[in-house]
Amino acid sequence: MLTKKYFSECPEFPSDVSVLNIPNISFSKLQKTLNTSEGEKLYNACTEHGFFALDLRDSEEGGILLKQAEKLFDIGAETFDLGSDVLDKYAYQPPSLLGYKATGKLKTDDGKLDIMEMYTISQDDILGTGARRENPEPVEAHREDCQEFFRQAHKALCVVYSHLDKKLALAPDTLAALSPDRVTLTGHTDIGTITMLFHVMGGLQILPAGCENISFNWRYIRPRPDCVVINVGDTLVEWTGGVLRSSLYRVLTAPGKQASIPRQNLAYLVRPDHNATMRRLESNGVVPPASEGDEEDTRSVDDWAAGRVRSIILGEVKPQGRGGRSVTVC
């Protein structure tokens, strides 16, 4: 979520809808030390919900990240204002999701075509560590802003990774080393490692752990100024043998009066390093070994992710929450 400036420009989130109050974690407290109750709250949120709100207030680095996110919001608005006739020239080519995706290209969990338009840019392209891609003019004109957003978002997540490394009994810097990134200007469970979602208006819903997948059980996440929603992806669930949780989520039309305004999100998607495999992480007793008789998944993360994306596009996979500890919400 962004600063109060953006919240003042849209109708208030309604008070008469079902809301899931995900844990609020202070970024400034996480920055101070690894031995903190805030780190315990973070770990519990990742095992019970797979979601939490990272509160960026009272942190200089958090304030910088929020300002950079606002710049990316503006770049996204300029990009989508170009219209599909222009943006179709930059269409994504599955299984890659880089580039422009028009509405109606993916199937939702109920078999219907999606209504989400998005543009995905790559860290390798923007930071110059891989082949350069051609992007729409608003992105090309603001490459430096995109670069700075990548750097600030990665720095913030490295703080989160360090606490998860400790709680999972992993070697220091394990998760950071496995986690490059990409950003999606937009607005299932995620197949990557972890995702940051900046949003101002409602529409994001989560199916709480242990709840049957029926409409009544889905809960909205109320946007909070100066916070960003973090959610655990499927790769982390696989790597930790189900210790961490990846929850099922969806995006609907914003509730109440907010439905009259176009909804825009900024998602920072972290995908595993191309050289990594899907083997479980080596842990000092927290990550369980594979059960006797079960073959460990030795595919590369790219092969695994490509297969997942293909199955999602074709509607062959029915998304569901996975991993974590049992909690009672419904």
N, C-alpha and C positions, 0 to 999 in steps of 0.2 A: 504494500500500500504506500501511498505517497503522503506528502505534507498536507497540511490543512488547506492550503491554497487550492488544490485540485478538488478536495471534498466540498468546498464552498461553491463549486461550479455545477454541482448536480443535486437532485432532490435527495432528501434524507432517506436512509435505509428504513424500511417499514418495521414497526414493532410487533406486528401480528403474524409473523411467520416463525416456523420452527428453526431454532438456531443451535448449532453445536459450539459450545465455548471451548475451543482448543486452547491448550496451555500458552501463556504469554511468557516468553523467555527474554530476559534483559541482556542485550548484546554487551553493554558496558560491563556488567558483572562477569560475563564469560571472558572478557578480555583481561580481567585482572589476575586470575589464577585458575589452574586446572583443578585445584582442590576446593571446590565451592558447591554449595547446595544448588546453585543454578545449573551446574553441570549435571547433577543428579536429575533435576527437573527436565532437562533437555533429553537425557537418556530415556527417562520414563515416557516422555512424549513420543519418542521414536519407536518405542516398543509397544505402547498401548494404542496410540492413535495414528502414527505415521505422519502426523501433521503438527505444526506449532506455529505461533506467530513470533517472529524475532523482532523485538522492540528496539529500534535504532536510536531512540532518544538518549540524551546524556552521553553520547559518544561522538567525538570529532569525526572519526572514520565513518560512523553510521550516518552522520549528517551529510558527508561528502557523497556517500552512496545514494542517498535519497535525491540529492540534487542531480546526480548523473542519471538516475532513473527518470526524473522529470524530463530531462533533455531527450532521452530515448522515447518517451511517450510522445513528445512533440514530433520527433523524426517519424515515428510510426503513423501519426495522424497525417503528416505530409505525404507519406508513401501511399497510404490507402486512398487519399484524395485523388491520386493519379487515375484511379479507375481500373477495372479489369482488362480493358482493351490494351492498356499500356503494361500492366503487371503480368499479363499472360505471357509476355516475352521472356519473363524470368521464372516460368513455371518450374516447380520441383519435378524431379524424375525419380520415382520410387525405385529401389528402397530408400534412397536418400530423401530427406525432408528439407534440404536446403533450397531456398528460393520461395516462390509464391505458391500458395495453395488456395485456390478458389473454394467457394462453398460447394457442398455436395460431392466431395471427393472421397470421404471416409464414411464408414457405417458406424452408427452408434450401437450401444448394447441391445437396443430394441429392434435393430435391423433397419432403421430409417437412415437416410443420408444426413450428414451433419450440416449445420448452418454457420460454421466457423470459417472465417477468412483469416489467413495468417501469412506472415513473411518471416522466414528463418534465415539468419545470417550466421556465419561460421567464425569461430575464433581464429582458425588457421588463415582464413582470408583476411580478416580485419587486422590481425597482428603481423601478417606477412610471414607466417611460419609454414605456409603451404601455398598451393596454387591460387592465384588471384582469380576471383569470380567477378563477373559483371553484375552490378546491383542497380536498382533504380536511383535516379539522381539524388533524392534526399539522403539516401544512405551513403552514396559516394561523396557527397559534399560534407558529410559529418563523420568521416572515418575516425578522426581524432577523438570525438566525443564517444563513439562506439568503443574505441580502444580503452579509454579511461573507465568507461562503465565496466568492461570486462575485468580490468585490473582490480577495481574496487570491489566488485561482486566476488571475485575469486579470493581476495584478501579476507573478506567477511566470512566466506564459507570455510576458509582454512582454520578459523577460530572454532567453528562448529566441528570440523573434522578432528581437531586436536582433542576435544572433549570426548568424541565418540571413540577415537583411538584408545584413550585411557579406559573408558568404561568397557570396551570390548576386549581389553587386554591385548591390543595389537602393538606392534613396534611403532614408535613415534613417526609421524608423517606418512603412515601407510596409506590412508585414504586420500590425502592431498596428492600423493604421487600417482595415484590411479585415476585422477579426476580432472581431465581437461574440460572444455566447456563450449557452449554455443548459446545464442540468444534468439528468442522468438518474439516478434511483435504481433500479438494476437488478441483478439477480442472483439475414463479408463484408468488405470494406474499408469504411471510413467515407467518406461522401460529403462531409463537411465539410472544414475546413482542418486541424484538429489536435484530438486528444482526449487528455485526462488520465484514467487509469483507476486508482482506488484499490481494491485487493482484498487479502484476507487468505488466502483459500483458493485452491487450484489450480483448473484447468479451462480457463484461457485457453491456446489453442494457436495457433501461427503456422506457416504453410507457408513455409519459407525460400525466398529468391530462388533461382531456377534449378531448383527441385525439382518433379518431377511431382506432380500433385494425387492422390496415393494415400494411404491411411491410414498406411502405414509412415513416410512422410516428415514427417508433422506432429509438431511439437515443443512440449512444454509450456513455459510461462514460469513459473519459480519465483518466488513472491511473496517480496519482501524487505522487512523492517521499515524504516520511515522513508523509503521510496522511493515514487515514483508512476511508473507506466508511461505513456510518451508515445508516441503513434503518429501518423504523417503521414496525412492524409486525401486523398481523390481530387482535391479542388479544388486543393490545392497542387501535385499532380502535373500537372494541366492548366495551371495558371498558370505553372509553371516549364518547360513543354515536355518533361516527363519527366526533368528533372534529379533531382528528389527521388523517393523510392519510397513507394508505398502497398502494404503487404503484405496478403495474404489471411490472415484470422484467424477463429477460431470459438471458441465456448464450450461445453465439454462438462461432464458431471457431474464433480465434483472427484475426483481419483484417490485410491486407497487408502482409509484410514480416514476421510478428509475427506468421502467421499461420503455419510456418515450424517448430515451436518449441512447445513441449508439454506444455500445459497451466496448471498451478497449482494455487490453491487458498487456503487461510486459512480463514475459516468462524467461528466466535464465535457466537453461537446461544443461545439466552437467552429465556428460556421457563418459563412460570408461575409456581409458587409454587404449589405443588401437592394438597395442601389443599384449594387453591383458587377456587372461582366459576366464572362464566361468568357474574355476576351482574355488572352493571355500578358502577364506582367509585363514592364515596360521595365527592361532590365538592361544594365549596361556590359560586355557580352560573355560573360556566364555563361549566361543563359537564351537558348537558340537561337531564331531567328525561325522562323515557320512555313515549311515546305518550299514551294518554288515549285510553284504549281498547287493547293496545299491551301488551302481556305477556312478562315479563322480563325473560331472559335466566338464569335459576338457575342451569344448569348442572355444574358438576365439570369441571375444565379446562382439566383434563385428558380425560374425556368422550368426550368433545367437540373436542379436538385435535385428539383423536383416530378416531373419525368419519370423520374429515377432511382429515387425512392421508389416510384412507381407500378409500374415494371418489376420492382423487387425484390419488392413485395407480390404481384404476379401470377406471380412465378417466371419472368419473361421474360428476365432477365439472369443469366448464369452468372458469379458473382464470380471475379475473378482479380487477382493482384498486378500492379502496373503501375509503369513508370518505374524510375529508379535505375541504378546500376552493377552489372555482373555480378559475383557472388561465387559461390564453390563451397562448398556446405555438405553436400549429400547425397552 
